[in-house]
């Protein structure tokens, strides 16, 4: 058998009317020499052209990708077809993607596998990955169809886009229709084709991707959502361009929150049950009617190699994960009240909540004043997992669980836990989505590694199958991963703070910004600029930063951002650095423990559109003026000024504001004439700014 071959010659080719050839690669040159080139994305392999085919052998974590475009405007009923030939002698995927087609928020993966016993199977990507060991990844082939992965098979994939962006992929193998496979959701709007191998020899030839039917152009879904939110009186931030028709002279700037000088506010060495970790794999909520912040955090007593501890008289592992509680009136100074609920090492004088039987990691708490049952006012969503230790009895559990409480301290576990039979190994998010009247959870459960999946529930008990919604991509670089993501529902948006793990380079975790308007399609903000940076090498947050569940808590004109941090990076390991009794052991302990801090930022201040002395302007999309309301702005014009104009579609000025100066958190805009006589179905706003920072605008 010839070794693997993949040939590409990338051009735009005119087909019949309404048709377009996106990709036509015939193997005459190596992919790296094609135009545009298939970029090398990692690993090693021996590549050659043999008989007009791309041959890949001696593979080690090898991948190439050709990126075709970014979809600016979505289409409904647009028909695509991808065809290619491929032979594979891989005995397993080893978590590689095989062939991966990405189109505007959807992905389809396929991988033919030749088993050691000579049988062949065909795998596809699911939420669980693209794995031989995962039953959901196995494609059911027709009973009378003989499939041999090692032969050069002809594959054809067709899909038709739809408004909901949840279409499937119709597959043919050697002219035999196999069926419609579900595909996967994927963040971003990229159009790309990739090949990833970790074993075997592969031959790929005649790769063609065509748009057979152009379809019906849709209004940009993000713009449509922004117009709805504007009509509802929600603030319009500049985390994306959804409501911006044009802008010039304005730079989108990420504004990192200001870290509190007194950090950490809850310390690892503050109590004996948290000397290893006081970590916000947990939640901080501001309860307005009580004018109080409440915190639930992971408390781990000791390092894994130290002596065990006891919980309610039962011996447990030294790094058992308790859920501790703290409260504050200002967000900076915290009390750890004695709850008297859990016996820790023979004493109930501690702030440990009575929550889960086994380790509860990443407790995401929702305060739900709508619930008529006061015993369910607080709801918790967490990963519960048993850690057997020296023969002590444990409850066999490893999945996502829930519990309920009247006060957030004494909890009742749901008797049918786990509610999602999948593990997480990280912090979770849970929140109420008021626009759709459902609870949403975000975490690693079902994501297939260090990625983010989502599930939803109307009652906090029955949860939908998890769906992958955010993962690192080729722009992040090799081995960068999304460790988790703090998520808050803010002014009609899902605002995410993804924890970016730079594995293999710095080994650190920092925090970026991401948003979603539909909870499924996530977009990274401002070209992935860091939002919460690591501290300096000697500072407590130099290495690893995680945020709380619902990390953005709004109090007046201030947003509190709660996070936990470790001074050392993710590569720390006691066996590599020091052991108890060694001279450097205390230094290692200090760098490896986790504590909790807070940062603050101006309301709506995540990003701003900044203008210099030369000035800049922004024009919104056309919108109907929202009833009997007045325009308000949030802008810092301390050293500058702003003028707002109401214009019609032709650009004619219908009204103009006074010159605005100073620092405006929530200021009404006064115009020089009434708008009552102006046709209001087709108005736009034009903001002219100089030497200022523009954060948001809204109507009320």
C-alpha positions, 0 to 999 in steps of 0.5 A: 500500500502506498503511504498517506497522501494529501494534495491541495491546490487552493483556488476559488473556482467558478462552478455552475451559477450560484456555486463556488469551489472553495478548495481543490487540492490535487497533490502536485505539491506539498501542502506547505507549498500550496497557495494558501499553504496548509500550515504546520500545527504541530508534531513531526512526520515524513512528508513527500509527493509520490505519484501525485499524492501527499504521503505522510509516514513516521507520524508523531502528533502531526497536523496541518490546517488550511484556513479558508476564510471567516464567515462575515454573514451567515446563510440559511439553506446554503449547501456545501459538499466536501469530497476526498480520498483517504486510506489509513492504517492507524490502529487508534486515534490517540485523541487526534481529530483525523479529518476535521472540517470547520464551518462558521461554528460547526465542526465535523470529524472523521477517522477511519481506523484499522484494528489490530485484528484486521477489522475496520471501523469508522469514527466521528467526533462527538462531545466526548472526543474522537475516540476508539473507546467511546461508543458514541464515536462509532459510525454505524455502517450499513450491514451489507457494506464492506469497509476497509480503512487501509484502502483508498476510500472515497468520502463525500460529506454534504451539509445544508446550513440553517438559521439555528446553526445545528445542522447535521452532516450527510456522509457517503463512503464509496457511493454508499450513503451512510447517514446523517451524522450530528457534528459538533458546535465550535466557537468562532466563524472560521472556515478551515480543513485540517488533518491530524494523525498520531499513528499509522500511514495515510494517503489522502487525494482529490480534496474538493470543497464546493458551495453548491447552493448559495442559500438565503442571506441572514441578518447578522444574528449578533446585530439582531440580538443587540437590537433586541437588547437595546429595545429592552433598555439593556446597556450596549457595551463594545465587547463586539461590533454587533451594533456598530455600523462604522467607526474610525479613530477609535481603538478598542482597549481592554481595561484590566481590573485593578487588583486590591492592594490588600490581596489575598483577602482569604489566605491559605494559612488563615485556618488549618483546614485550608493550609493547602488551598483556599481556592475559588473553585467556588462562588462569590455572590452579592445579595442586595437585600442583605447588602452582603457578599457571600463566598463559597470556596474550596478548602483543602487542609494539607498537601497530598503526601502529608498526614490524613485528616478526619471529617465527622469522625471519618478518616479522609485524604489530607487534601480532602476538598471541603466547602468553606463559607465566608462573608463580607460587607465590602468585598475586601474584608472577610469573616470566616464565621464558626458554623458548627456544622462539620467536625474537622479533626475533632472540632466543629469550630470552623466555617465548613459547610455541610454539603457533600458526603465526598469531595465537592470541587468547584461549587457553583452557587445560585441565589434564587429568590424566585423559588417559592420553596425557601429550602431551595433558595440557594442551589449548588452545582458541583463535581462530587468525587470519592477519593479512597484513602487507606481503606476508609469507606467512601460513597462511589460517585464521580459526577456532577451533583446538586444540593439545596439550602435555605441559608447557603450553609446547611445543605441537602444533597439531591438523593439522585446525584449525580445529575450529570454522570460526567466528571469535571476536574475543575471549577464549574459555573451555574447561573440563571438565564432570565431571557430563556427561564433556564439554569445554565451550567458551564464546565469541563463535564463532557467537553473532552479535556480542558475545554468548556461544555454547557448544559441547561435545566429548568428545575436544577435537577434534570440537565440536558446532555452537555455540549462543547461551546469553547476550546482553544484553537490554532490562533492560541498556539500549540498546547494552549488550553481553556482550563475553565471559564468564569461566566456571568449573565451581564446586560443580556450577554454571557460574559466569560473569563476563560482561564488560558493554560499555556502548557509547554511554555510558561506553564501559567494560567491567565484570564482573557475575555469572551462573550456569547449572545446565544450561550453556544457560540463564544467569541474572544474579545479584542484579539485575545488580550489578557484581562487579568494578568499574572502578577510579578514573580514574587507576588502571590498571583504570579503563576495561576489565576482562576475566577469564581463562578459568576465572577462579576458582581455589580454593586453600584457603579463598580464591578467586583471580580473575584479570583484565586491564585497560586504563586507557582506555575502549573508545573510545580510538583513536590517530588521535583522540588522539595520534600518535608524536611528539605531546606526549600520545602517551606519556599515550595509550600508558599509557592504552591498554596492557593489563596483568594483575591479581588479586583475592581473595575468600573461598571461596563468597563471591560473594554472601551472605545478610546479616542485621542486628540485627533478624535474619532467617531462611531455610527450605530446600525439603524434602529427604531427609537425605543418608545418614550425613553432617553439616551444615557452614556457611560464615558470618561471625558475628564480630559476630552469631550463627546457630541452625540448626533441623531441621524437618519439613514441618509446621514441627515442630522435630526438632533444634536447634543450639547458638548459633554465633558467630565466623567459620566457613569450614567448620564442622560444625553440632552438634545437640541430639539425634540425627536417626536416629529422625526420618523423614528423607525430608521434612526442612527446614533453618531458619537464624536469623541476626542480624548475620551473612553467610551464604555456603553450607551442605553435607553431608559 
